[in-house]
Amino acid sequence: MKNFDITFSKKIKKNRVLFGIASIILSIISIIAESYTQKFIDNAVLVNTKLITKRFVILIVLFMIIFIFVYIKKYLENLLEKRGNFEGQIFIYKNILKKSISFHSKQETGVLLHNITSDIYESMPWYSYGRLQYNLEILNIFIILIFMIYTEVYLSLLVVILIGLSVLLSNKMSKFLGRKTNEKLKVNSELNQFMIEVVKNIGTVVQLNKESFFARKYEDYIEERYKPIIDSLIVGQALYISQLILSQEIMPFLVLFAGMILTIFGNSTIGITIIMMSLTSRISNSVQLIGDLLPKKHSSIEIYNRIKELYDNSADEEDVNKLPVTSFKKLNIEVNEYTFPNKKDSLLNDINLEIKRGDLISLNGESGKGKTTLINLISRFLPTDGLSGKISYNGEDIEGLKINDYYKHVLQVEQNAVLIEGTLKENLLLGDEYLKEDLKEIIYTCCLENFLNTRGIDYHIKEDGKNISGGEKQRIGLARILLRRPDLLILDEVTSALNEEIREEIVKRIINYKEKYNLTLIAISHNNDFKQYSNKTCQL
């Protein structure tokens, strides 16, 4: 059987050991309680008052111990399920962020989101504790059968006492669980939205090598917002299930106790008959649990086979064998044509262009002619399966270069910048460290000085920049990339959301920044903002 390629944390491993120990102890104590129940009944039949009192006290103590271990077992079971889901989801999410941008271009956001959430929630419980529980239930059946054979009796009995109390308590607990579940779903929808926004802008994430940064943000969100609700659910569910199980445990005993008062001089087989009924009930419960676990086992295998590409690390292994990337000198574009997967029409017909260090290339052409496609190929955002020709960086095919090294020298400013919920400074640095002088220079270059003066570097930006304008969001996205000072800077409509006055000013400042640091620029602009400064043009 295939398994998820995931190593659970030490905490989960420890909790699994405790879960196993608690389950075995619970089985043994339950058998001891059954044995004492038989002795209690037998003593009652013989009217041995001293022994009856002693057995009764022992049974009360045993049932209290059973309650404690039932709670511990159910608490650990819920903890393993929820924590296993978290670790599985975080593992898959981290792996998705490490995937190539061309991989993401082939994915549908809704399907990917379902894989990360629903599929993980459905399959991970089997891996975190289901297999262990399956084996423990088999062991429990084996222990009970040995004891039943030893006593040589089998009977059935239906427990009907205390149902009303159990129903009232269950109703109260279910309302609490319903409220907490609703809170969980609300926060979960916010988590899903965060994931969608990051995946939508995976190009920026991968270029800046910020997979771990966004994974950390996601993990922090879970710990701060999601975990408190889940902790309440774990306690509530443990109490809810344990009180149901406690009712099943204590009802047979109380029925027997009441019955023995009326039939204190009954024959000696009553005790054996009743405990056999109880043991049969226990076996039935274990068989039912195994029956519930088997579908989970099969569905987990099916889910594995469907989403195994998401945690396949072969792409990382392939990158190890690729060439390191040196400082940019020239880029050669020799493209006969490019065809998107599953499409017939081609773009980028007969393009032959050499770009040298310090050049400013203006890409011109009508909409739909392939300008964005070309820069996405250069940025390695698209698969090259449909490319006839090649793109070379310093004489080497870009597909043969280490992707993380490549993005230390080549960066693209995308049309739609992804902004995290955090300060302006956090959105620019993304966890990196830069000199104050560099930060100040970038603020000026991207015409953000008014933003800084009125709101400050620690101004809190809402998720996806909901509390700032489209132009401010676009300039922050530009500033984030310029701060990294790439050798080759690719601009895709970076002034589209700006008014004419700011557009002209920011273009001048970008040009001055380019000249100061001898950067190379490839620019697409619907308004031809960079055309007058370019030394080369490419008409598509």
Secondary structure, 3 states (H helix, E strand, C coil): CCCCCCCCCHHHHHHHHHHHHHHHHHHHHHHHHHHHHHHHHHHHHCCCHHHHHHHHHHHHHHHHHHHHHHHHHHHHHHHHHHHHHHHHHHHHHHHHHHCCHHHHHCCCHHHHHHHHHHHHHHHHHHHHHHHHHHHHHHHHHHHHHHHHHHHCCCCCCCCCCCHHHHHHHHHHHHHHHHHHHHHHHHHHHHHHHHHHHHHHCHHHHHHCCCHHHHHHHHHHHHHHHHHHHHHHHHHHHHHHHHHHHHHHHHHHHHHHHHHHHHCCCCCCCHHHHHHHHHHHHHHHHHHHHHHHHHHHHHHHHHHHHHHHHHHCCHHHHHHHCCECCCCCCEEEEEEEEEECCCCCCEECCCEEEEEECCCEEEEECCCCCCHHHHHHHHCCCCCCCCEEEEEEECCEEHHHECHHHHCCCEEEECCCCCCCCEEHHHHHHCCCCCCHHHHHHHHHHCCCHHHHHHHCCCCEECHHHCCCCHHHHHHHHHHHHHCCCCCEEEEECCCCCCCHHHHHHHHHHHHHHHHHHCCEEEEECCCCCCHHHCCEEEEC
